[in-house]
Amino acid sequence: MSILADVSLSITRAMKAHDAPTLSALRMLKTALTNKEVEKGRALEPAEELQVVAALIKQRRDSVDQFQKGGRLDLAEKEQFEVTLLEGMMPPPIGAAKIEEAVAKAVAETGATSPKDMGRVMKAAMAALAGQPVDGKAVNEAVRRKLAG
């Protein structure tokens, strides 16, 4: 079942349960998925759906940080709830060992030897991990460690 179909069913359940915060977050997700489908002109593939969800998670995390810095804990709490809900729709993230393996392979492929080559290694590593739920920061840190020594 696609994420969009799952979200539609979850919206119905949230409406029946009168769960306004969940309903709001699910509607936001459904809108983002539908907008991406319209933009592409076709139904989204599972990897594309996951990219949309990952982008929304990243946006919400940035919002949480900004709201906390601004002293708006009520809004930060709402955004954090949405992050938790969206993360529940993602498959479990890949482990550090798989990231290290992809980084080592990318370093070997690109012939990188110094931190100056970080951009090429990151591009190769992220391409190798495409379609999988991976944190770009974790990949970045692994590349830095590998190229530093």
C-alpha positions in Angstrom: 0.0 0.0 0.0 1.4 3.4 -0.9 1.9 6.1 1.7 -0.8 8.2 0.1 -3.4 5.4 0.5 -2.2 4.8 4.0 -2.5 8.5 4.9 -6.1 8.6 3.5 -7.1 5.7 5.7 -5.4 7.3 8.7 -7.2 10.6 8.0 -10.5 8.7 8.2 -9.5 7.1 11.5 -8.4 10.5 12.9 -11.7 12.1 11.9 -13.7 9.3 13.6 -11.5 9.6 16.7 -11.8 13.5 16.7 -8.0 13.7 16.9 -7.5 17.2 15.6 -3.6 17.4 15.9 -3.2 14.1 14.1 -5.8 15.0 11.5 -4.0 18.3 10.8 -0.6 16.6 10.3 -2.0 13.9 8.1 -3.8 16.4 5.9 -0.6 18.4 5.6 1.2 15.2 4.5 -1.5 14.2 2.0 -1.4 17.7 0.5 2.4 17.5 0.1 2.1 14.1 -1.6 -0.7 15.2 -3.9 1.2 18.4 -4.9 4.2 16.3 -5.7 2.1 14.0 -7.9 0.6 16.9 -9.7 4.1 18.3 -10.2 5.4 15.0 -11.6 2.2 14.4 -13.6 2.0 10.8 -12.5 1.6 8.7 -9.4 4.6 8.8 -7.1 6.9 5.8 -6.7 7.5 4.5 -3.1 11.0 6.1 -3.0 9.6 9.5 -4.1 6.9 9.3 -1.4 9.6 8.6 1.2 11.6 11.7 -0.1 8.5 13.9 0.4 8.0 12.5 3.9 11.8 13.0 4.7 11.6 16.6 3.4 8.6 17.3 5.7 10.5 15.8 8.6 13.5 18.0 8.0 11.3 21.1 7.7 9.5 20.3 10.9 12.8 19.8 12.8 14.1 23.1 11.5 10.8 24.7 12.7 11.2 23.1 16.2 14.6 24.6 16.5 13.4 28.1 15.4 10.4 28.0 17.7 12.5 27.0 20.7 15.0 29.8 20.0 12.0 32.2 19.8 10.5 31.0 23.0 7.4 29.6 21.3 7.3 26.2 23.1 3.7 25.7 22.2 4.4 25.8 18.5 7.6 23.8 19.0 5.6 21.1 20.7 3.1 21.0 17.8 5.9 20.6 15.3 7.6 17.9 17.3 4.4 16.0 17.4 4.2 16.2 13.6 7.9 15.0 13.4 7.0 12.0 15.5 4.0 11.2 13.4 5.9 11.5 10.1 8.8 9.4 11.4 6.3 6.7 12.1 5.6 6.5 8.4 9.3 6.0 7.4 11.0 2.7 7.4 13.7 2.3 10.1 16.8 4.2 9.2 19.8 2.3 8.0 22.6 1.5 10.5 25.9 3.2 10.9 27.7 0.1 9.5 25.9 0.4 6.2 26.7 4.1 6.1 30.4 3.4 6.7 30.4 0.7 4.0 28.8 3.1 1.5 31.3 5.9 2.4 34.3 3.5 2.1 33.0 2.4 -1.3 32.5 6.0 -2.4 36.0 7.0 -1.3 37.4 4.0 -3.3 35.4 4.9 -6.4 36.3 8.6 -6.4 39.9 8.1 -5.4 39.5 10.7 -2.7 42.5 11.3 -0.4 41.8 14.6 1.4 39.0 16.6 2.9 39.0 18.7 -0.3 37.3 15.7 -2.1 34.4 15.7 0.3 31.8 16.9 -2.2 32.6 14.1 -4.7 32.5 11.5 -1.9 29.2 12.8 -0.5 27.6 12.8 -3.9 28.8 9.2 -4.5 27.8 8.0 -1.0 24.3 9.6 -1.2 23.8 8.1 -4.6 24.7 4.6 -3.3 22.2 5.1 -0.4 19.4 6.6 -2.5 15.9 5.3 -1.8 16.8 4.4 1.7 16.0 6.5 4.8 19.4 7.9 5.7 20.4 11.0 7.6 22.6 13.2 5.5 24.3 14.5 8.6 25.4 11.0 9.6 26.8 10.4 6.1 28.6 13.8 6.2 30.2 12.9 9.6 31.2 9.5 8.3 32.8 11.1 5.2 34.7 13.6 7.4 36.0 10.8 9.6 37.1 8.7 6.6 38.9 11.6 4.8 40.5 13.0 8.0 42.4 9.9 8.8 
